[in-house]
Amino acid sequence: MSNTKQTILIVDDEPSVRNLLRRSFEMESYRVLESENQQQTIDTIRNHDIDLVTLDINLDGEDGLVIAREIRAIATVPIIMVTGKGELVDTIVGLEMGADDYISKPFQIREVLARVKSVLRRDKINEQSDHKTRGTLNGCACDQYRFAECTLNLQTRDLTDPWGKVCELTTAEFDLLEVLVRHSHQALSRDQIMDQIKGNGWNPNDRTIDNKIARLRKKLGALGVDRAIKTVRGIGYQFTVKVEIVRSKPG
C-alpha cells in the first residue's frame, strides 16, 4: 500500500501542533485528517478509513486515555500516544490499553515520522501474516481445533469442555489461546505472540501476556487440561497438548 492511500488522524487540541504534524505528514504523501476532541475523533473513525491515529493524552478538559479506550472499542487502527515530558505512568497505561507506540513532547518531527512509518509497516506485516495463518494448523485451513477433548471454535469463538459446556474466556484470552493452539508444540516468544495478537484491543507487552497466561492456565486447569501451557525459559511459552483439526473449511 502506498502512502497516498494511507490516512493519518491527528488528535490534538493545539492548532500549532496539528499544523506541524499535518504539514509533515502531507510532505510524506499521507492523507491527513484532524480532530481536537473525543466526539470528533470517534465520528471521524466511524466515517473514514483511518490507517493510524496520533493521540495527545492531555487534551483540554478531556482524557486522551479515555479516547484511546473508545477508539479500541470500535476499531483496531494503530495508535501512537503523544505525551508530555515525564508522563511515564500515562505512557504505561496507554500502552496497556492498546496503544502501539508513544512519543513525548517536545518531539523532533523526524522521530515522529520514523515512528509512524515503523508502526504502519509493522501493522501491514501483521495484517498479511494474520491473513495467511489465522485459522490454520500446519498449513491446513480449519475453523475448529480439538485438544484434550475440548473444542476451540473459531467461528463462534467458544471453548467448550468434553461435555459441551462453554468456558468463559475474554476476547484477549481467546485470541491468546488460539495463537498457542495454532502453534502447538512450538516455543513462542512474547514478541511473536505480540505480533500475532496485535490489534485486538489490548497491547500484549510482557506483563500483560504473563497475566493473561496465568488466567488462561487457571481456566484450562478447571477443564482438566493441566500444564497445557509450558513456560520455556529464556524464550516464552509453548502449548504442549496434542491439537487436531475437527472440521476443515470447504475448498
C-alpha positions as CSV (number, residue, x, y, z in Angstrom):
1,M,0.0,0.0,0.0
2,S,1.4,3.4,-0.9
3,N,1.5,6.4,1.4
4,T,-1.1,8.2,-0.8
5,K,-3.6,5.6,0.3
6,Q,-2.8,5.8,4.0
7,T,-4.7,8.2,6.2
8,I,-3.5,9.6,9.5
9,L,-5.8,11.1,12.0
10,I,-4.2,13.8,14.3
11,V,-6.0,14.2,17.6
12,D,-4.6,17.3,19.4
13,D,-6.2,20.4,20.8
14,E,-3.3,22.7,19.9
15,P,-3.7,24.1,16.4
16,S,0.1,24.7,16.1
17,V,0.8,21.1,16.8
18,R,-1.8,19.8,14.4
19,N,-0.5,22.2,11.7
20,L,3.1,21.0,12.2
21,L,2.1,17.3,12.0
22,R,-0.2,17.8,9.1
23,R,2.4,19.6,7.0
24,S,5.0,17.0,7.8
25,F,2.7,14.0,7.1
26,E,1.5,15.6,3.8
27,M,5.1,16.1,2.7
28,E,5.4,12.3,3.1
29,S,2.3,11.9,0.9
30,Y,0.0,10.8,3.7
31,R,-3.6,11.9,3.7
32,V,-4.4,13.8,6.9
33,L,-7.5,14.4,9.0
34,E,-7.7,16.3,12.2
35,S,-9.6,16.3,15.5
36,E,-9.5,18.2,18.7
37,N,-11.8,16.3,21.0
38,Q,-13.3,12.9,21.7
39,Q,-16.6,13.3,19.7
40,Q,-14.8,14.5,16.6
41,T,-12.3,11.6,16.9
42,I,-15.0,8.9,17.2
43,D,-17.1,10.4,14.4
44,T,-14.1,10.6,12.1
45,I,-13.0,7.0,12.8
46,R,-16.6,5.8,12.1
47,N,-16.9,7.7,8.9
48,H,-13.4,7.3,7.4
49,D,-10.9,4.6,6.7
50,I,-8.1,5.6,9.1
51,D,-4.7,3.8,9.0
52,L,-3.1,5.4,12.1
53,V,-4.0,7.8,14.9
54,T,-1.7,10.2,16.7
55,L,-3.4,10.9,20.0
56,D,-2.4,13.6,22.6
57,I,-3.0,12.2,26.1
58,N,-3.6,15.7,27.6
59,L,-6.5,17.3,25.7
60,D,-8.2,20.4,27.1
61,G,-10.8,19.1,29.5
62,E,-10.6,15.5,28.2
63,D,-8.6,12.4,29.0
64,G,-6.7,11.0,26.0
65,L,-6.6,7.6,27.7
66,V,-10.4,7.6,27.7
67,I,-10.4,8.4,24.0
68,A,-7.9,5.6,23.4
69,R,-10.3,3.2,25.1
70,E,-13.2,4.5,23.0
71,I,-11.2,4.0,19.8
72,R,-10.2,0.5,20.7
73,A,-13.9,-0.3,21.3
74,I,-14.8,0.4,17.6
75,A,-11.5,-0.1,15.6
76,T,-8.2,-1.8,15.5
77,V,-6.4,1.2,14.0
78,P,-2.8,1.7,15.3
79,I,-2.5,4.4,17.9
80,I,0.6,6.5,18.7
81,M,0.2,8.3,22.0
82,V,1.7,11.8,22.3
83,T,2.6,12.5,25.9
84,G,4.2,15.3,27.9
85,K,7.7,15.0,29.2
86,G,7.9,12.8,32.3
87,E,4.4,11.3,32.0
88,L,5.6,7.8,32.5
89,V,2.5,6.5,34.2
90,D,0.2,7.7,31.5
91,T,2.5,6.2,28.9
92,I,2.4,2.8,30.5
93,V,-1.3,2.9,31.0
94,G,-1.7,4.0,27.3
95,L,0.4,1.1,26.1
96,E,-1.5,-1.4,28.2
97,M,-4.8,-0.1,26.9
98,G,-3.8,-0.8,23.3
99,A,-1.5,2.0,22.0
100,D,1.1,0.8,19.6
101,D,3.8,3.4,20.4
102,Y,4.3,6.7,22.0
103,I,6.3,10.0,21.5
104,S,7.0,12.7,24.1
105,K,6.6,16.4,23.7
106,P,8.6,18.3,22.7
107,F,9.4,16.0,19.8
108,Q,11.6,16.0,16.8
109,I,9.5,15.7,13.6
110,R,12.0,13.2,12.2
111,E,11.3,10.9,15.1
112,V,7.6,11.2,14.7
113,L,7.8,10.3,11.0
114,A,10.1,7.4,11.8
115,R,7.7,6.0,14.4
116,V,4.7,6.5,12.1
117,K,6.4,4.6,9.3
118,S,7.5,1.8,11.7
119,V,4.0,1.3,13.1
120,L,2.4,1.4,9.7
121,R,4.9,-1.1,8.3
122,R,4.5,-3.4,11.3
123,D,0.7,-3.2,11.0
124,K,0.8,-4.1,7.4
125,I,3.1,-7.1,8.0
126,N,0.9,-8.3,10.9
127,E,-2.2,-8.0,8.7
128,Q,-0.6,-10.0,5.9
129,S,0.7,-12.6,8.4
130,D,-2.7,-12.9,10.1
131,H,-4.5,-13.3,6.8
132,K,-2.2,-16.2,5.8
133,T,-2.0,-18.0,9.1
134,R,-5.3,-17.3,11.0
135,G,-7.4,-20.4,11.2
136,T,-4.7,-22.8,10.0
137,L,-2.8,-25.7,11.7
138,N,0.3,-26.8,9.9
139,G,-0.9,-25.1,6.7
140,C,-4.4,-26.7,6.8
141,A,-7.4,-24.3,6.9
142,C,-9.9,-25.1,9.7
143,D,-12.4,-23.5,11.9
144,Q,-12.2,-25.8,14.9
145,Y,-9.5,-27.3,17.0
146,R,-9.7,-30.1,19.5
147,F,-7.3,-30.8,22.4
148,A,-7.8,-32.9,25.5
149,E,-11.4,-33.5,24.3
150,C,-12.0,-29.7,24.5
151,T,-13.1,-27.8,21.3
152,L,-11.9,-24.3,20.3
153,N,-14.4,-23.0,17.7
154,L,-13.1,-20.0,15.7
155,Q,-16.5,-19.3,14.2
156,T,-18.4,-19.0,17.4
157,R,-15.3,-18.0,19.4
158,D,-16.1,-20.6,22.1
159,L,-14.1,-23.0,24.1
160,T,-16.2,-26.0,25.2
161,D,-15.3,-28.8,27.6
162,P,-15.7,-32.5,26.8
163,W,-19.4,-32.3,27.8
164,G,-20.2,-29.3,25.6
165,K,-20.2,-26.7,28.4
166,V,-18.8,-23.3,27.3
167,C,-15.8,-22.0,29.2
168,E,-16.0,-18.2,29.7
169,L,-13.0,-16.5,28.0
170,T,-12.3,-12.9,27.5
171,T,-11.6,-11.7,23.9
172,A,-7.9,-11.4,24.8
173,E,-7.8,-14.8,26.4
174,F,-9.4,-16.4,23.4
175,D,-7.0,-14.7,21.0
176,L,-4.1,-15.8,23.1
177,L,-5.3,-19.4,23.3
178,E,-5.9,-19.5,19.5
179,V,-2.3,-18.4,18.9
180,L,-0.9,-21.0,21.2
181,V,-3.1,-23.8,19.8
182,R,-2.3,-22.9,16.2
183,H,1.4,-23.2,17.1
184,S,1.1,-26.2,19.3
185,H,4.5,-27.6,20.5
186,Q,6.3,-24.5,19.2
187,A,8.0,-22.3,21.7
188,L,6.7,-18.7,21.1
189,S,8.5,-15.6,22.4
190,R,6.5,-12.8,23.8
191,D,7.3,-10.7,20.7
192,Q,5.9,-13.5,18.4
193,I,2.8,-13.6,20.5
194,M,2.6,-9.8,20.3
195,D,2.8,-9.9,16.5
196,Q,0.0,-12.4,16.3
197,I,-2.4,-10.7,18.7
198,K,-1.8,-7.1,17.8
199,G,-4.9,-5.0,17.0
200,N,-7.4,-6.9,19.2
201,G,-8.0,-4.2,21.7
202,W,-5.1,-4.8,24.1
203,N,-1.4,-4.3,24.0
204,P,0.4,-7.6,24.8
205,N,3.5,-6.3,26.5
206,D,5.5,-8.7,28.7
207,R,3.5,-8.1,31.8
208,T,0.1,-8.3,30.1
209,I,0.9,-11.5,28.4
210,D,2.2,-13.1,31.6
211,N,-1.1,-12.1,33.4
212,K,-3.2,-13.5,30.6
213,I,-1.2,-16.7,30.5
214,A,-1.8,-17.1,34.3
215,R,-5.5,-16.6,34.0
216,L,-5.7,-18.9,30.9
217,R,-3.8,-21.7,32.7
218,K,-6.3,-21.4,35.6
219,K,-9.3,-21.7,33.3
220,L,-7.8,-24.6,31.4
221,G,-7.0,-26.3,34.7
222,A,-10.6,-26.1,35.6
223,L,-11.4,-28.0,32.5
224,G,-9.0,-30.7,33.5
225,V,-6.3,-29.6,31.0
226,D,-3.4,-29.2,33.4
227,R,0.0,-28.0,32.4
228,A,-1.1,-27.3,28.8
229,I,1.0,-24.1,28.7
230,K,4.6,-24.5,29.4
231,T,7.0,-21.7,30.3
232,V,10.1,-22.1,28.1
233,R,12.9,-20.4,30.0
234,G,14.6,-17.6,28.0
235,I,12.0,-17.8,25.2
236,G,8.4,-17.6,26.2
237,Y,5.5,-20.1,26.1
238,Q,4.6,-23.4,24.5
239,F,1.3,-25.2,24.2
240,T,2.2,-28.8,24.9
241,V,-1.1,-30.6,24.3
242,K,-1.8,-32.5,21.0
243,V,-4.1,-30.5,18.8
244,E,-6.3,-31.9,16.0
245,I,-8.4,-30.3,13.3
246,V,-12.1,-31.0,13.8
247,R,-13.5,-29.7,10.6
248,S,-11.7,-28.2,7.6
249,K,-13.2,-25.4,5.6
250,P,-14.5,-26.4,2.1
251,G,-12.0,-25.7,-0.6
